[in-house]
Amino acid sequence: MADEQGLDLVEISPNANPPVCKIMDYKKFLYEQKKRDKALKSKATKVVVKEIRFGPQTDDHDYEFKKKHAMKFLKDGAKLKAFVFFKGRSIVFKEQGQILLLRLAQDLEEFGKVEQMPKLEGKRMIMFIAPKKNK
């Protein structure tokens, strides 16, 4: 029947009893499937992670400047990775770094929510903030 119509006989379910087959244009089927996959892929959201770096003794003006950038990143829908980098012996100021990151989280509360609380990894104290969904 498939040869008469100039189409392909495609086995759909080989394990069924009897096996299920369908008469179709296989090349057209593959093309449409590829097209569907591409459309789904384009609709998938891509997560962008922006980084902001502080020192343990970051001044108020620098803090405000970086906070403004962080606000813009969160408004644009990007995740924010804020971290305090400890150089040399400045690791003794761990508490100051944590206070700085918690202050940032509190200031950005209306734009994003904290995904991961400040955590020390090597010489960095890292915190993630995810943007809030716009209504």
C-alpha positions as CSV (number, residue, x, y, z in Angstrom):
1,M,0.0,0.0,0.0
2,A,2.9,2.4,0.8
3,D,4.6,1.7,-2.5
4,E,1.3,2.4,-4.4
5,Q,1.0,5.8,-2.7
6,G,4.7,6.6,-3.0
7,L,5.2,6.9,0.7
8,D,7.2,5.1,3.4
9,L,6.1,2.4,5.8
10,V,7.3,3.4,9.3
11,E,7.3,1.0,12.3
12,I,5.8,3.0,15.2
13,S,5.7,0.3,18.0
14,P,7.9,-2.7,17.3
15,N,7.1,-4.4,20.7
16,A,3.3,-4.5,20.3
17,N,1.6,-7.7,19.1
18,P,1.2,-7.3,16.1
19,P,3.8,-4.5,15.5
20,V,2.2,-1.1,14.7
21,C,3.1,0.6,11.4
22,K,2.1,3.8,9.7
23,I,2.2,5.0,6.1
24,M,3.8,8.4,5.9
25,D,6.3,10.6,4.2
26,Y,9.3,9.9,6.5
27,K,11.5,12.8,5.3
28,K,8.6,15.3,5.9
29,F,8.0,13.8,9.3
30,L,11.7,14.3,10.3
31,Y,11.7,17.8,9.0
32,E,8.6,18.7,11.0
33,Q,10.0,17.1,14.1
34,K,13.3,19.1,13.8
35,K,11.2,22.2,13.3
36,R,9.2,21.5,16.5
37,D,12.4,20.8,18.5
38,K,13.9,24.1,17.3
39,A,10.8,26.1,18.3
40,L,10.9,24.5,21.8
41,K,14.6,25.3,22.1
42,S,14.1,28.9,21.2
43,K,11.3,29.3,23.9
44,A,13.6,27.8,26.6
45,T,14.9,30.5,28.9
46,K,18.6,31.1,29.1
47,V,19.9,31.9,32.6
48,V,22.5,34.7,32.6
49,V,24.7,35.1,35.7
50,K,26.2,38.5,36.4
51,E,29.0,38.9,38.9
52,I,29.7,41.7,41.4
53,R,32.9,41.7,43.4
54,F,33.5,43.4,46.7
55,G,36.5,43.6,49.0
56,P,36.0,43.1,52.7
57,Q,36.5,46.9,53.3
58,T,34.5,48.3,50.4
59,D,33.7,51.9,50.9
60,D,30.1,53.2,51.0
61,H,30.3,55.1,47.7
62,D,31.7,52.0,45.9
63,Y,29.0,49.9,47.6
64,E,26.3,52.2,46.3
65,F,27.8,52.2,42.8
66,K,27.9,48.4,42.7
67,K,24.4,48.1,44.3
68,K,23.0,50.2,41.4
69,H,24.6,47.8,38.9
70,A,23.2,44.8,40.8
71,M,19.7,46.4,40.7
72,K,20.0,46.8,36.9
73,F,21.1,43.2,36.4
74,L,18.2,41.9,38.5
75,K,15.7,44.2,36.6
76,D,17.0,42.7,33.3
77,G,16.2,39.2,34.6
78,A,19.8,38.0,35.2
79,K,20.9,36.1,38.3
80,L,23.4,37.9,40.5
81,K,26.5,36.3,42.0
82,A,27.9,38.7,44.6
83,F,31.1,37.8,46.2
84,V,33.7,39.2,48.6
85,F,37.3,38.4,47.6
86,F,39.7,38.1,50.5
87,K,43.4,38.9,49.5
88,G,46.3,37.7,51.7
89,R,45.6,38.1,55.4
90,S,42.3,40.0,54.9
91,I,40.6,36.6,55.5
92,V,40.5,37.6,59.1
93,F,37.6,40.0,58.2
94,K,35.2,37.2,57.3
95,E,32.5,38.8,59.4
96,Q,32.8,42.1,57.6
97,G,32.4,40.3,54.3
98,Q,29.3,38.5,55.5
99,I,27.8,41.7,56.8
100,L,28.4,43.4,53.5
101,L,26.7,40.6,51.5
102,L,23.7,40.5,53.9
103,R,23.4,44.2,53.6
104,L,23.3,43.9,49.8
105,A,20.7,41.2,50.1
106,Q,18.6,43.4,52.3
107,D,18.9,46.4,50.0
108,L,18.0,44.3,46.9
109,E,15.1,42.6,48.6
110,E,12.4,44.2,46.4
111,F,14.2,43.2,43.2
112,G,15.4,39.7,43.9
113,K,15.4,36.9,46.5
114,V,18.5,35.2,48.0
115,E,19.0,31.8,46.4
116,Q,22.1,30.9,48.5
117,M,23.1,32.6,51.7
118,P,26.8,33.8,52.0
119,K,29.1,30.9,52.0
120,L,32.9,30.9,52.3
121,E,34.6,28.9,49.5
122,G,38.4,29.2,49.7
123,K,39.2,33.0,49.6
124,R,35.8,34.0,48.3
125,M,32.5,34.4,50.2
126,I,29.7,33.9,47.6
127,M,26.0,34.7,47.6
128,F,23.5,34.1,44.8
129,I,20.4,36.4,44.2
130,A,17.7,35.4,41.8
131,P,15.4,38.0,40.2
132,K,11.8,38.2,41.3
133,K,9.2,37.5,38.6
134,N,7.5,40.6,37.2
135,K,3.7,40.6,37.4
